[in-house]
Amino acid sequence: MLSRLRERETSYRGGRRIAHEVESERNRSLQLSSSRIFLCEDAFSGNGCSVMDLDPVEGRYLLAGGTDGTLCAFDVVSHYCSWGSGPQHEHKHLFRVPPCPPRVAAEAQREPRHAGHRGSVTSLQWYPVDTGLFLSAAKDK
């Protein structure tokens, strides 16, 4: 890493190109964890997960959005929500916001109601200061 910083300072290639190379190298080195399993089948009703975000403050809570409009949160540190013995821990979700049913979606066009998303979740973002708040966006009509 220090050699990359030295190269950035003395090279004609430019800092952005070297930063891109370092980012690509880090992305190639990512691996899935074999010690933690997040149980998403019951969380997303058999549908897939479309987006995830780890909270930047503690690095503890993982927010996940599904293709059906479901939102779930997982605690990646606590063993209170994990089952299993040995090298693998299975984590269930802490909370789940179910997708908006079609009937509620039709009524929501007339008056606003608090319900889940109607379409696939496209973006999730934790509030940078407080892990109790987050923002989600979806392909709602």
N, C-alpha and C positions, 0 to 999 in steps of 0.2 A: 504494500500500500504506500509506503514511504517513497518507493522508487517511482510510483505513478505520480505522486505529488511533485517530486523533483523533476520528472519528465514534463509535467505541465508547466512548471516555471521556466524550464530551459528550452522547451521544444517550440518549433514553428507550427506544430499541428493545431494548436488551439485548445483551450480548456474544455470547450463543449464536446469536442470529439473524444477526448480522453475520459470525460465524465460519462459519456454514452458507453464507452468500452467497459468502464468499471461497473456501470449499471447492468449491462448485458452479462458480464461475468458473474455478478451476484445472482441474477435471475436464473442463470444456468445451474448454479449451485444449490438452488432451493430443492428440498425434498419433503415428501409427506411424512408426517409423524407416524411411527408405528406403535407408539405407546398410548395415544389418545384417539378414541373413536367417538364421534359425535352422532348420536342417534337422530337422524333427520327423517326417517320413514314416518314416524308418528307425528312429527312436527309439520311436514309439508304434504301430508296425505298422499304419499306415493309420487308426488311431483318433484322435480329437481330444484336445486338451489341456484339462483341466478346471480346473486351478489352477496358479498360479505364485507364487514368492516370491523376491525379490532380497535377498541377504544384507545386513544392516544395518551390518556392520563396515566392509567394503571397498567395497560396492556393485559387486562384481565377478562373483559367482557367482549364476546364475539357476537355481533349482530348479523343475522342472516335473513335474506329475503328470498322468497320462493317464486317460481314461475306461475303459481296460482294466486299470488297476491298475499300470501302468508308472511308474517314477520315473526322471528324467533330470536331469543337471546340465550347464549350459553356462557357459563362461567368456566373458563379454561384453566383456572388455578385450583379452585376448591375441589376437595375430594368428597364433600358432602353430597354433591350431585352425581357422583360417579359410582358405578357398580363394577364388580369383577375383581378378581385377585390376580396377582402376577404382574407381568410387564405391561398389560393393557388396561386402560380405564375407559369405560363407556359412559359418556356424559349425556344426560337428558337435558331438554331445554328448561330454562328458568321460567320463561313466560312465552306465550304464543298469542299473537293477534291474528285471528282467522280472517280469511278473505271475506269480502262483502257479498252476502247472498244476492241473487238477482232481484228479489222482491224489494229488499232494502235499497238496492241500487236504483230501481225505478222511482221509489219514493224520495230518494236523495236529490233527484233532479228538481223536485218541487220545493223541498225545504232541506237545509243542511242537517246532517246527522253524523254522529261519530261512529264510524265503522271502518273496517279494513279496506284494502285496495280491491279494485275490480279486475285489474290486469296484472301482468308480470311486473315484479319489483325491478326497477332499473338502476336505482342508486340509493345508497345508505350513507349517512354521515353522522357521527357522534358530535355532540356539542363539545367544543374543545376544552372547556373548563369543568363541566359537570357531567359525569357519566350517567346521570339520571335522565338526560334529554338526548333525543336523536331526531333526525329528519329523514324521511323516506320519500321516494318518488317512484311512480309506477306508470304503466301505460293505461291509465284510466281514461275513460271518455269524458 
